[in-house]
């Protein structure tokens, strides 16, 4: 059996020209917005109308389900830890912002959190481990709203408002893929915003205090930070742009080398348009990154210096397993695909030789 490291090295040696998205049947037609790859065999995805889907065989078969009582909710984020344990976050004003958890593979779901704060709109969640995590909302009356759990979601409590700098007028987060919030052990976390400025808030003490930095990503109506990813304590990427202009690459990528204190646009090419999610293939050189959006997807094997198209159709979210052996992406109409090696072209059949005279 090919190990994750060997599979990844083989995949990357081919370059993006040797890679393609292989469609899989999700057994649902709803729009899927969240995805979480646990390992090469186990993955979860989430979407509209209270929908979740799960695979335990690498996507050969997916089983779709609906969370009871959540049929009217849009699950933009899923964070999974095994074939049995996963969290779902739904978006919306008022009590539409909720968090559910299952520990039996989706057979039963526990409603852990329902927003009761007027004006709140939760955008995403992220977990340091199965017990400790954060979820963030759009600012409410000029103050940021972040809730935390340390007991596997049994209780969620807001972090002190005074821990945060003031929000800007009209500032908001984006729930396009549930990945505009990121964490890194043991105590680091970041979440991104848009509007008048495309800013990233950062903590290094588990949420006790937060600082803020401005990124060069797109601003204005529909513009900002849509996805964050860190592969070390210092190195990370922010992708986004303007979700109202899918083919516009303006302000769609920035990198940090100091843990999010400062952000800059790297030299070289960028993804072809607005991008709603980015994932990294762990263990790969470069590092190797995959970014997706409604207009298409790209691969970079050199840490975002160069990008090569993986073609269309587009996706809303992408996730790579911890070993990098499995990458899934999800999108409209129940679309799920996994990144695979394209079959090598068959050598031409030699023409039969003619006898000499």
QUIRANOR-V311778 format. One line per field, one symbol per residue. ss: DSSP state (A for helix, B for strand, O for the rest). psi: psi as a letter, one per 20 degrees, with the letter a starting at -180 (. if undefined). burial: 1 if it has 24 or more other C-alpha atoms within 12 Angstrom, else 0. A space follows every 50 residues. Layout:
BEGIN
ss=???
psi=???
burial=???
END
This chain:
BEGIN
ss=OOOAAAAAAAAAAOOAAABBBBBBOOOOOOOBBBBBBOOOOOBBBBBOOO BBBBBOOOOOOOBBBBOOOOOOOBBBBBBBOOOOOBBBBBBOBAAAOBBB BBOOOOOOOBBBBBOOOOOOBBBBBBBOOOOOBBBBBBBBOOBBBBBBBO OOOOOOBBOOAAAOOOOOOOOBOOOOOOOOBBBBOOOBBBBBOBOOOOBB BBBOOOOOOOBBBBOOOOOOOOBBBBBBBBOOOOOBBBBBBBOOOOOOOO OOBBBBOOOOOOOBOOOOOOOOOOOOBBBBBOOOOOOBBBBBBOOBBBBB OOOOOOOBBBBOOOOOBBBBOOOOOOBBBBOAAAOBBBBBBOOOOOOOOO OOOOOOO
psi=pprgggggggghhirhhjqrpoqqoikqjrppiqqoogaihpqqrqbrkk qqqqqjkjjgpqpqrpppijhjqooippoqiaihpqqppqrrqcjhorpq qqjkkjhqppohpppjopiqophrrqphaihprqqqrqqoljqqopqqqj kkihqpqqqphiiqrqqqpjqrrpkhjjjjpqqpqhjqqqqqrachqnqp qpqjkjjhqqrqqprjrqaaoiqbphpqppjrhhprqpqccoiinhjojp ljqqqqjkjjhqqqpqqarrqiappiqqqqoqiqrfrpqpqqrhiaqrpp jkkjhqpppjarrrrhqqpqrhijippqqqbqkjppqqprpqpqqqqqpq qpqqqq.
burial=00010011101100110011111111110111111111111111111111 11111001100111111001001111111111111111111100111111 11001100111111101001111111111111111111110011111110 01100111100001001101111111111111110011111111111111 11110110011111111110011111111110101111111110110111 11111100111111110011111111111111110011111111111111 11111111111011111111111111111111011111111000000000 0000000
END
